[in-house]
Structures are given as C-alpha cells and as structure tokens.
Amino acid sequence: MEKRVSNYPAEVLKKALPDSSSVQVTGLVPRFKEGGAFVRFAHDDTTNKEEIEAKVQKYLETHHQRPWWNPLVYVHGQLVRGRPFVEDLLRRPPSFRLKIEFISNTAGETAELSQEKLYSLFRPYGKLQDIESQPSDSKILPKYAYLEFAQVKRAIMARNCLHNFMVPGEAEGAPLARLKISYEERRRANWIKDWLTNHPRITLPILFALAAGLSIVVFDPIRTFFIKMHVTRAFHFTDNRIYQWFARQANDLISLRGRKPQDASLQTIWASRQDNIEQLQKWFMESSDTFIVVQGPRGSGKRELVVEQALKDVSNKLIIDCRPIVDARGDGPTISAAADQVGYRPVFSWMNNISGLIDLAAQGATGMKTGFSETLDAQLAKILANTATALKEIALDGRDKNEKHMSEDAYLEAHPERHPVVVIDNFLHKNQDNAMVYDKIAEW
C-alpha cells in the first residue's frame, strides 16, 4: 500500500479494518523525499486486496487525515499494483511530469499503449493535464509517452503504484507491456529560455537597453560623486589641514634663510600684473554666463596667472587640459584622458571595442543594429553632461532653509560666488587633429 504520509501510516490500516483479523501489517517503508510511505501487509484468501484498498480510502475520506507539515492537504492512499523503485537519488526530485516507457515482455517485439489506455490507467490517481505520445517517425526504443498531472502528489502516487506494472496488449496477440516510470523535468520551465533564444531580434535590443539603463542608474550617481570630489579636492592629500600646517612651518623655516633671487623676480612680475589679476577675480564674480579668454604667446605665464594667482583662493575649480585628450590615439585612450581631467570614474574605455564587436555580432544575427556600442562623440558628451551635473550640485550645496523657495537658476544668479570655476587649458593645442574634441568642449 502506497499512501501519503500520516503520523502513523501503519495505524491507518489497522483503524480502517478494526474487525478484520486476516490482515496484518508486516512492514513500513517511509519515503521522505516524496512525502509518503509504503505500508506492507499480508492477508488470507478470504480477503480481497481491492476491498482493503476501498476500506482504507473510505476511512481517509471520512476522517480527513492531514500531514503535520501541511495541514491544508489530505492524506490519500492507493494500492500498489507494480513493483516500485525505492530510491533516494537527489537529482531526481518529484515532478508534475512523468515519462512512461513501454518495455516489451517478448524479445524482439515492441510494445506501445494508446493515449486512451494510458488515460484509463493513470486517471484514478489524479487529474491529468496532458498526454503526449512519442512521435510516429521516432526510431527510439523502447517506446515512450509523457503524462503531466495537475498536482505533484498525484504524479508521485501514480509512479509508485504503477512502476513495473504489466499491462496486456490492446490488440489480440500483442505483447505485454511493462511500465517503466520516471520523473521528467517540466518543459514549462524552459519556455522562457526557448523563446529568448529563438527571438534574438526582440530579446537582444531589450537586453542591451536594460544593460544601458542599469549602467545609468548604478554608475552615473557614482561618477557624479567622484567628479564632485575631484572639483572640491576632498580626497587630495595636499589640502589636508595637518599637511598644510607642516607646509607652512617648512616655508617659514626656508624664508629665514633668505629668499632666492628668482623668488624676488617672480614677486615683481606678479606685482606688475596685479591689475590683471584683480580684473579676472571681478569677472569671476559675475553671472554664470561669463566666458573669459586669456591668450598670449607660449611661455608667457597664462596658466600661472589664472590658476596660481587669480584662482588662488577659490576652493572649487576644475582645470581641463586639452593637451592629453588631443594627443591620445584611439577612442579608448581619448575617453580615458577626458575622464581623468574631470575625475569621471569608473570609466570602462576598454568596453568600447567589446561593445562594437557585440553590436557587429548582433547585426549579423538579427540583421539590424542594436545601438549597444557608443561613438566617441556620444561618450564625450556623456562625460561632459555628468560634469555639468556635478558642478551644478556643488553650486547648490550651500543653500539654506530660507533660500529653498528660490529656484535653482535664481539662487545661482543671486550667488555667483558659489559657482565653481572651469579653466580650459591648451584649447586649440592642435586644431587640425581631433577637432571634434574642441567642438564638444566649446559646445559644452
């Protein structure tokens, strides 16, 4: 007797047949993997085993036995008609779907059962969802069929009760068929995988769009954060207060020994240019639309005038040197150089070549471009857009509660000192090479 687990499976048989002395329980085989048990019993010739099965089923329907781990289901029992395969293989979990192989009892002959015969055999164990016979042109032996139950517990009971059961042939003289039943993975689990692999024109663009969207959601805030840290110099060791204190002490000691002649000459030069320095500082205090061009012969000290003198007391400044960007060869080095100038991290410049290959492979598979790979122009625009976002957040960090009612543009117009200063050095360093870089920076 195969039955669903009760706390005392053997006691069910005794309670179902309280007045029968011809039935004796001889053994119990628990099935922990499948959640049931086999109850072995013996009876004399005066008792019919089908009558015993009917009485047990009636008892279970009347008393509604429930397993302790799942009180929402009832315990069921059926008579074992074959020879069950008692195993504890971990890679053969119970499933809705069963594979039934028809083993012929006569050598050299093949046996096969129709769907009608299979339905009549397996329907008493539970509601069936589908019966799928072996394709007619298949040469695989032995013949087989698939049955899918509506519930796993019904499939478990059918397998344990009918495994190795001998079924007579449907036609006259047909060989006996022994049923070999095993669990089969449910095909429905692979429907999504099959659909994805069979529709690359739909799935590949969606997959790449999701990857691009994920990169924007995850990496863009991180990159904006690193740009802000680069502009505010929050992670620069030389801006640390302790370091600056030691630097001042060292400068004082050096100054006691006397100044070098070149130091005095430099002070004389900057004193003569004090009017230019003050003029630049006044222009920095104007609106955000101010664009200042400082030009002169090479080696005339333009960078020192702006960065070391006019912007000496400005904490938030961004210096973009166009020379390493223009001198870079290839899209990857150019992107890396541009990212280094603004503190744009993380940057995956090596992904540019890989994404191009992926786009080419997808175009060969689907006949259309997925747009996964980005051009150098698009990636430079992305870097500059993230930089603009970071600069705006830095300018708005100082707003207090009384100024929250003001719009962002109005606040920035009222507080020009909050604007970070952007210095573009070596602009038009090589105006014949990489003109696109200059165009993107000028447009930005």
KAWOCOR-V208262 format. One record per helix or strand. SS is the DSSP state (A for helix, B for strand). FROM is the first residue (numbers start at 1). LEN is the number of residues. If there is no record, write none. Layout:
SS;FROM;LEN / SS;FROM;LEN
This chain:
B;2;3 / A;9;8 / B;23;9 / B;36;8 / A;49;15 / B;67;1 / B;70;1 / B;77;2 / B;97;8 / A;115;11 / B;128;6 / B;144;6 / A;152;11 / B;166;2 / B;177;8 / A;187;12 / A;200;33 / A;237;3 / A;241;16 / A;261;12 / A;274;11 / A;302;9 / B;317;5 / A;322;6 / A;331;12 / A;351;16 / A;376;21 / A;401;3 / A;408;7 / A;416;3 / B;421;5 / A;435;9
